[in-house]
Amino acid sequence: MQFHTYYPHELRVAFCYRVYLVWRTHRVHPIPFLASLPRSILDSLVRPYNIRVLECASTETELRCIVSLQPTESISTCASKVKGRVSKWLREGLHLQHPMNLLSKGYFACTIGKTRSKFVERYLSSQAEHHGYDQRILPPVFCNEYRLESEDEVRLAAKHAAVNAKFHLVLSTQGRVGIFGSKQGERIANAWRQLQDEFGIALLKVSFVPDHVHIAVKAHPTASPTGIAANLMNSAQQVVQGEMIEAGVDRLWSDGVYVGSYGDFASAQIRKYLENWRAE
């Protein structure tokens, strides 16, 4: 049986993807002109890349901003684009004739969202109750949390950057056909765990109900949310081929995907922090 292949650029994505980024100047050398960079200018510099700047604050030695990204964008690529545009703006503003390092090679980045990590984890745990499956003797649900090991942290670490990227994904079956039970969910999750290194992720938590699954992952900064989703979708089809044939479907998933970034801090908290930092 020939199964449908899912590609990142073909997915229809509902998303909220926000990242907090921080740079310092090269060797923390003061550049007074950097302190004059407003949000409006930074936003205009990166808009050609479909990057929106929601907040921006800077000093003579540091730049901090919150950006909203497209789900096809990786954090590392975004960081490269923002740094390149800011460096060019600084060179032009300082009338520099020769290339020179103005911003540090390294950067800090973390995903943020409307809610924090603990809320997302609790929400995934509540799916059986939310959909009314918790009263059944054998609920068709598989929910499991995975411990992040030290080797996971090592393989997800980036050179010259400190990045903490977490995403909440929701995948639904085509036509909302009920295919998953507890056994199918466990088999798929185990297969995903075997492919974590290839996908550039660490599985944090999964919550399967018959017609959809919630997934929490930590990602390498080179991995894009849609790339992660497509990889998970394609690999899952290989695991439940028999169930798909029995259900009479040639594709497991709907093209519609939800992607939400989240982290240890909510967007509102980082906004308030930047306001206070700017005031100081």
TORKOL-4160 file (C-alpha; in steps of 0.2 Angstrom, whole numbers, padded with zeros to 4 digits, m for minus):
280
<pt num="1" X="0000" Y="0000" Z="0000"/>
<pt num="2" X="0007" Y="0017" Z="m0005"/>
<pt num="3" X="0005" Y="0030" Z="0009"/>
<pt num="4" X="0004" Y="0048" Z="0008"/>
<pt num="5" X="0021" Y="0058" Z="0012"/>
<pt num="6" X="0020" Y="0074" Z="0022"/>
<pt num="7" X="0031" Y="0088" Z="0018"/>
<pt num="8" X="0034" Y="0103" Z="0029"/>
<pt num="9" X="0029" Y="0116" Z="0016"/>
<pt num="10" X="0013" Y="0108" Z="0012"/>
<pt num="11" X="0006" Y="0108" Z="0030"/>
<pt num="12" X="m0008" Y="0120" Z="0035"/>
<pt num="13" X="m0002" Y="0126" Z="0052"/>
<pt num="14" X="m0011" Y="0136" Z="0065"/>
<pt num="15" X="0003" Y="0143" Z="0076"/>
<pt num="16" X="0010" Y="0154" Z="0089"/>
<pt num="17" X="0029" Y="0154" Z="0088"/>
<pt num="18" X="0039" Y="0167" Z="0098"/>
<pt num="19" X="0057" Y="0167" Z="0103"/>
<pt num="20" X="0067" Y="0178" Z="0115"/>
<pt num="21" X="0084" Y="0182" Z="0108"/>
<pt num="22" X="0099" Y="0191" Z="0116"/>
<pt num="23" X="0116" Y="0196" Z="0109"/>
<pt num="24" X="0131" Y="0206" Z="0116"/>
<pt num="25" X="0143" Y="0216" Z="0106"/>
<pt num="26" X="0159" Y="0208" Z="0101"/>
<pt num="27" X="0170" Y="0206" Z="0117"/>
<pt num="28" X="0157" Y="0217" Z="0125"/>
<pt num="29" X="0164" Y="0232" Z="0117"/>
<pt num="30" X="0153" Y="0248" Z="0119"/>
<pt num="31" X="0144" Y="0254" Z="0103"/>
<pt num="32" X="0134" Y="0269" Z="0108"/>
<pt num="33" X="0124" Y="0268" Z="0091"/>
<pt num="34" X="0117" Y="0251" Z="0096"/>
<pt num="35" X="0107" Y="0259" Z="0110"/>
<pt num="36" X="0097" Y="0270" Z="0098"/>
<pt num="37" X="0090" Y="0255" Z="0089"/>
<pt num="38" X="0071" Y="0256" Z="0091"/>
<pt num="39" X="0058" Y="0241" Z="0088"/>
<pt num="40" X="0052" Y="0249" Z="0072"/>
<pt num="41" X="0069" Y="0250" Z="0064"/>
<pt num="42" X="0073" Y="0232" Z="0069"/>
<pt num="43" X="0056" Y="0226" Z="0063"/>
<pt num="44" X="0059" Y="0234" Z="0046"/>
<pt num="45" X="0076" Y="0226" Z="0044"/>
<pt num="46" X="0069" Y="0208" Z="0046"/>
<pt num="47" X="0052" Y="0210" Z="0039"/>
<pt num="48" X="0058" Y="0204" Z="0022"/>
<pt num="49" X="0062" Y="0187" Z="0030"/>
<pt num="50" X="0044" Y="0186" Z="0037"/>
<pt num="51" X="0051" Y="0189" Z="0055"/>
<pt num="52" X="0041" Y="0201" Z="0066"/>
<pt num="53" X="0049" Y="0210" Z="0080"/>
<pt num="54" X="0037" Y="0212" Z="0095"/>
<pt num="55" X="0048" Y="0220" Z="0107"/>
<pt num="56" X="0066" Y="0227" Z="0107"/>
<pt num="57" X="0077" Y="0234" Z="0120"/>
<pt num="58" X="0096" Y="0238" Z="0118"/>
<pt num="59" X="0111" Y="0246" Z="0126"/>
<pt num="60" X="0128" Y="0250" Z="0121"/>
<pt num="61" X="0133" Y="0232" Z="0123"/>
<pt num="62" X="0117" Y="0222" Z="0122"/>
<pt num="63" X="0102" Y="0219" Z="0111"/>
<pt num="64" X="0087" Y="0209" Z="0117"/>
<pt num="65" X="0071" Y="0206" Z="0107"/>
<pt num="66" X="0055" Y="0196" Z="0105"/>
<pt num="67" X="0052" Y="0189" Z="0088"/>
<pt num="68" X="0037" Y="0180" Z="0080"/>
<pt num="69" X="0042" Y="0167" Z="0067"/>
<pt num="70" X="0034" Y="0157" Z="0053"/>
<pt num="71" X="0033" Y="0138" Z="0058"/>
<pt num="72" X="0045" Y="0134" Z="0043"/>
<pt num="73" X="0059" Y="0144" Z="0052"/>
<pt num="74" X="0072" Y="0137" Z="0063"/>
<pt num="75" X="0079" Y="0147" Z="0078"/>
<pt num="76" X="0097" Y="0146" Z="0071"/>
<pt num="77" X="0092" Y="0153" Z="0054"/>
<pt num="78" X="0082" Y="0167" Z="0062"/>
<pt num="79" X="0097" Y="0171" Z="0073"/>
<pt num="80" X="0108" Y="0172" Z="0058"/>
<pt num="81" X="0096" Y="0183" Z="0049"/>
<pt num="82" X="0093" Y="0195" Z="0063"/>
<pt num="83" X="0112" Y="0196" Z="0067"/>
<pt num="84" X="0116" Y="0199" Z="0049"/>
<pt num="85" X="0104" Y="0213" Z="0047"/>
<pt num="86" X="0108" Y="0222" Z="0063"/>
<pt num="87" X="0127" Y="0221" Z="0059"/>
<pt num="88" X="0124" Y="0229" Z="0042"/>
<pt num="89" X="0113" Y="0243" Z="0050"/>
<pt num="90" X="0128" Y="0246" Z="0063"/>
<pt num="91" X="0141" Y="0247" Z="0049"/>
<pt num="92" X="0131" Y="0259" Z="0039"/>
<pt num="93" X="0126" Y="0270" Z="0054"/>
<pt num="94" X="0145" Y="0270" Z="0059"/>
<pt num="95" X="0151" Y="0273" Z="0041"/>
<pt num="96" X="0163" Y="0258" Z="0043"/>
<pt num="97" X="0172" Y="0255" Z="0026"/>
<pt num="98" X="0179" Y="0238" Z="0031"/>
<pt num="99" X="0171" Y="0222" Z="0038"/>
<pt num="100" X="0173" Y="0219" Z="0057"/>
<pt num="101" X="0165" Y="0209" Z="0071"/>
<pt num="102" X="0152" Y="0220" Z="0079"/>
<pt num="103" X="0141" Y="0207" Z="0088"/>
<pt num="104" X="0146" Y="0192" Z="0097"/>
<pt num="105" X="0146" Y="0175" Z="0088"/>
<pt num="106" X="0136" Y="0167" Z="0102"/>
<pt num="107" X="0118" Y="0171" Z="0107"/>
<pt num="108" X="0105" Y="0166" Z="0119"/>
<pt num="109" X="0087" Y="0161" Z="0113"/>
<pt num="110" X="0072" Y="0153" Z="0121"/>
<pt num="111" X="0055" Y="0149" Z="0115"/>
<pt num="112" X="0041" Y="0158" Z="0124"/>
<pt num="113" X="0022" Y="0158" Z="0123"/>
<pt num="114" X="0005" Y="0163" Z="0131"/>
<pt num="115" X="0008" Y="0149" Z="0144"/>
<pt num="116" X="0022" Y="0141" Z="0153"/>
<pt num="117" X="0030" Y="0123" Z="0153"/>
<pt num="118" X="0020" Y="0117" Z="0168"/>
<pt num="119" X="0003" Y="0122" Z="0161"/>
<pt num="120" X="0007" Y="0113" Z="0144"/>
<pt num="121" X="0012" Y="0097" Z="0154"/>
<pt num="122" X="m0004" Y="0098" Z="0164"/>
<pt num="123" X="m0015" Y="0101" Z="0149"/>
<pt num="124" X="m0007" Y="0085" Z="0140"/>
<pt num="125" X="m0011" Y="0075" Z="0156"/>
<pt num="126" X="m0029" Y="0080" Z="0156"/>
<pt num="127" X="m0034" Y="0074" Z="0138"/>
<pt num="128" X="m0042" Y="0058" Z="0144"/>
<pt num="129" X="m0054" Y="0068" Z="0156"/>
<pt num="130" X="m0056" Y="0082" Z="0143"/>
<pt num="131" X="m0063" Y="0070" Z="0130"/>
<pt num="132" X="m0073" Y="0059" Z="0142"/>
<pt num="133" X="m0062" Y="0043" Z="0141"/>
<pt num="134" X="m0057" Y="0043" Z="0159"/>
<pt num="135" X="m0073" Y="0034" Z="0164"/>
<pt num="136" X="m0070" Y="0018" Z="0153"/>
<pt num="137" X="m0063" Y="0002" Z="0161"/>
<pt num="138" X="m0049" Y="0002" Z="0147"/>
<pt num="139" X="m0047" Y="0020" Z="0141"/>
<pt num="140" X="m0041" Y="0021" Z="0123"/>
<pt num="141" X="m0028" Y="0033" Z="0128"/>
<pt num="142" X="m0009" Y="0033" Z="0130"/>
<pt num="143" X="m0001" Y="0047" Z="0140"/>
<pt num="144" X="0017" Y="0047" Z="0145"/>
<pt num="145" X="0031" Y="0058" Z="0151"/>
<pt num="146" X="0049" Y="0056" Z="0146"/>
<pt num="147" X="0064" Y="0061" Z="0157"/>
<pt num="148" X="0076" Y="0073" Z="0149"/>
<pt num="149" X="0093" Y="0064" Z="0151"/>
<pt num="150" X="0110" Y="0073" Z="0151"/>
<pt num="151" X="0114" Y="0065" Z="0134"/>
<pt num="152" X="0099" Y="0073" Z="0127"/>
<pt num="153" X="0105" Y="0090" Z="0133"/>
<pt num="154" X="0121" Y="0087" Z="0124"/>
<pt num="155" X="0115" Y="0082" Z="0107"/>
<pt num="156" X="0102" Y="0096" Z="0107"/>
<pt num="157" X="0115" Y="0109" Z="0112"/>
<pt num="158" X="0121" Y="0122" Z="0099"/>
<pt num="159" X="0139" Y="0128" Z="0096"/>
<pt num="160" X="0142" Y="0146" Z="0102"/>
<pt num="161" X="0124" Y="0148" Z="0108"/>
<pt num="162" X="0113" Y="0144" Z="0123"/>
<pt num="163" X="0096" Y="0139" Z="0116"/>
<pt num="164" X="0080" Y="0131" Z="0125"/>
<pt num="165" X="0067" Y="0128" Z="0112"/>
<pt num="166" X="0051" Y="0119" Z="0116"/>
<pt num="167" X="0035" Y="0116" Z="0106"/>
<pt num="168" X="0018" Y="0109" Z="0108"/>
<pt num="169" X="0011" Y="0100" Z="0093"/>
<pt num="170" X="m0006" Y="0094" Z="0089"/>
<pt num="171" X="m0009" Y="0081" Z="0075"/>
<pt num="172" X="m0026" Y="0075" Z="0070"/>
<pt num="173" X="m0031" Y="0059" Z="0060"/>
<pt num="174" X="m0038" Y="0062" Z="0043"/>
<pt num="175" X="m0057" Y="0064" Z="0044"/>
<pt num="176" X="m0055" Y="0062" Z="0063"/>
<pt num="177" X="m0055" Y="0043" Z="0061"/>
<pt num="178" X="m0052" Y="0034" Z="0078"/>
<pt num="179" X="m0036" Y="0024" Z="0075"/>
<pt num="180" X="m0026" Y="0026" Z="0091"/>
<pt num="181" X="m0028" Y="0015" Z="0106"/>
<pt num="182" X="m0016" Y="0014" Z="0121"/>
<pt num="183" X="m0006" Y="0001" Z="0112"/>
<pt num="184" X="m0004" Y="0010" Z="0096"/>
<pt num="185" X="0000" Y="0026" Z="0105"/>
<pt num="186" X="0014" Y="0017" Z="0114"/>
<pt num="187" X="0021" Y="0009" Z="0099"/>
<pt num="188" X="0021" Y="0026" Z="0089"/>
<pt num="189" X="0029" Y="0035" Z="0104"/>
<pt num="190" X="0043" Y="0022" Z="0105"/>
<pt num="191" X="0046" Y="0023" Z="0087"/>
<pt num="192" X="0048" Y="0042" Z="0089"/>
<pt num="193" X="0060" Y="0040" Z="0103"/>
<pt num="194" X="0071" Y="0029" Z="0092"/>
<pt num="195" X="0072" Y="0043" Z="0079"/>
<pt num="196" X="0075" Y="0058" Z="0091"/>
<pt num="197" X="0093" Y="0060" Z="0085"/>
<pt num="198" X="0088" Y="0060" Z="0067"/>
<pt num="199" X="0073" Y="0072" Z="0070"/>
<pt num="200" X="0084" Y="0084" Z="0081"/>
<pt num="201" X="0072" Y="0083" Z="0096"/>
<pt num="202" X="0069" Y="0075" Z="0113"/>
<pt num="203" X="0052" Y="0069" Z="0117"/>
<pt num="204" X="0045" Y="0077" Z="0133"/>
<pt num="205" X="0027" Y="0071" Z="0134"/>
<pt num="206" X="0014" Y="0063" Z="0123"/>
<pt num="207" X="m0005" Y="0061" Z="0125"/>
<pt num="208" X="m0014" Y="0050" Z="0112"/>
<pt num="209" X="m0033" Y="0049" Z="0111"/>
<pt num="210" X="m0042" Y="0040" Z="0097"/>
<pt num="211" X="m0042" Y="0054" Z="0084"/>
<pt num="212" X="m0027" Y="0065" Z="0088"/>
<pt num="213" X="m0011" Y="0067" Z="0098"/>
<pt num="214" X="m0003" Y="0081" Z="0108"/>
<pt num="215" X="0016" Y="0081" Z="0108"/>
<pt num="216" X="0028" Y="0091" Z="0119"/>
<pt num="217" X="0046" Y="0091" Z="0112"/>
<pt num="218" X="0062" Y="0100" Z="0115"/>
<pt num="219" X="0071" Y="0104" Z="0099"/>
<pt num="220" X="0088" Y="0108" Z="0092"/>
<pt num="221" X="0089" Y="0126" Z="0086"/>
<pt num="222" X="0092" Y="0120" Z="0068"/>
<pt num="223" X="0075" Y="0111" Z="0068"/>
<pt num="224" X="0059" Y="0120" Z="0062"/>
<pt num="225" X="0042" Y="0116" Z="0069"/>
<pt num="226" X="0035" Y="0110" Z="0053"/>
<pt num="227" X="0050" Y="0099" Z="0049"/>
<pt num="228" X="0048" Y="0091" Z="0066"/>
<pt num="229" X="0029" Y="0089" Z="0063"/>
<pt num="230" X="0032" Y="0081" Z="0046"/>
<pt num="231" X="0045" Y="0069" Z="0052"/>
<pt num="232" X="0033" Y="0063" Z="0066"/>
<pt num="233" X="0018" Y="0061" Z="0054"/>
<pt num="234" X="0028" Y="0051" Z="0042"/>
<pt num="235" X="0036" Y="0039" Z="0054"/>
<pt num="236" X="0020" Y="0036" Z="0063"/>
<pt num="237" X="0012" Y="0030" Z="0047"/>
<pt num="238" X="0025" Y="0016" Z="0046"/>
<pt num="239" X="0020" Y="0010" Z="0063"/>
<pt num="240" X="0001" Y="0008" Z="0061"/>
<pt num="241" X="0000" Y="0002" Z="0043"/>
<pt num="242" X="m0011" Y="m0012" Z="0048"/>
<pt num="243" X="m0023" Y="m0001" Z="0058"/>
<pt num="244" X="m0024" Y="0011" Z="0043"/>
<pt num="245" X="m0028" Y="m0004" Z="0031"/>
<pt num="246" X="m0042" Y="m0010" Z="0043"/>
<pt num="247" X="m0049" Y="0008" Z="0044"/>
<pt num="248" X="m0048" Y="0009" Z="0025"/>
<pt num="249" X="m0038" Y="0025" Z="0024"/>
<pt num="250" X="m0022" Y="0029" Z="0014"/>
<pt num="251" X="m0016" Y="0043" Z="0025"/>
<pt num="252" X="m0015" Y="0044" Z="0043"/>
<pt num="253" X="m0015" Y="0062" Z="0047"/>
<pt num="254" X="m0024" Y="0078" Z="0042"/>
<pt num="255" X="m0014" Y="0092" Z="0034"/>
<pt num="256" X="m0019" Y="0103" Z="0048"/>
<pt num="257" X="m0007" Y="0105" Z="0062"/>
<pt num="258" X="m0006" Y="0116" Z="0077"/>
<pt num="259" X="0011" Y="0122" Z="0083"/>
<pt num="260" X="0014" Y="0132" Z="0099"/>
<pt num="261" X="0030" Y="0138" Z="0106"/>
<pt num="262" X="0032" Y="0138" Z="0125"/>
<pt num="263" X="0045" Y="0139" Z="0139"/>
<pt num="264" X="0048" Y="0142" Z="0157"/>
<pt num="265" X="0042" Y="0160" Z="0155"/>
<pt num="266" X="0027" Y="0167" Z="0147"/>
<pt num="267" X="0027" Y="0181" Z="0134"/>
<pt num="268" X="0020" Y="0193" Z="0146"/>
<pt num="269" X="0033" Y="0190" Z="0158"/>
<pt num="270" X="0047" Y="0193" Z="0146"/>
<pt num="271" X="0038" Y="0209" Z="0140"/>
<pt num="272" X="0038" Y="0216" Z="0157"/>
<pt num="273" X="0056" Y="0211" Z="0160"/>
<pt num="274" X="0061" Y="0221" Z="0145"/>
<pt num="275" X="0051" Y="0236" Z="0150"/>
<pt num="276" X="0060" Y="0236" Z="0167"/>
<pt num="277" X="0077" Y="0233" Z="0159"/>
<pt num="278" X="0074" Y="0247" Z="0146"/>
<pt num="279" X="0069" Y="0259" Z="0161"/>
<pt num="280" X="0084" Y="0255" Z="0171"/>
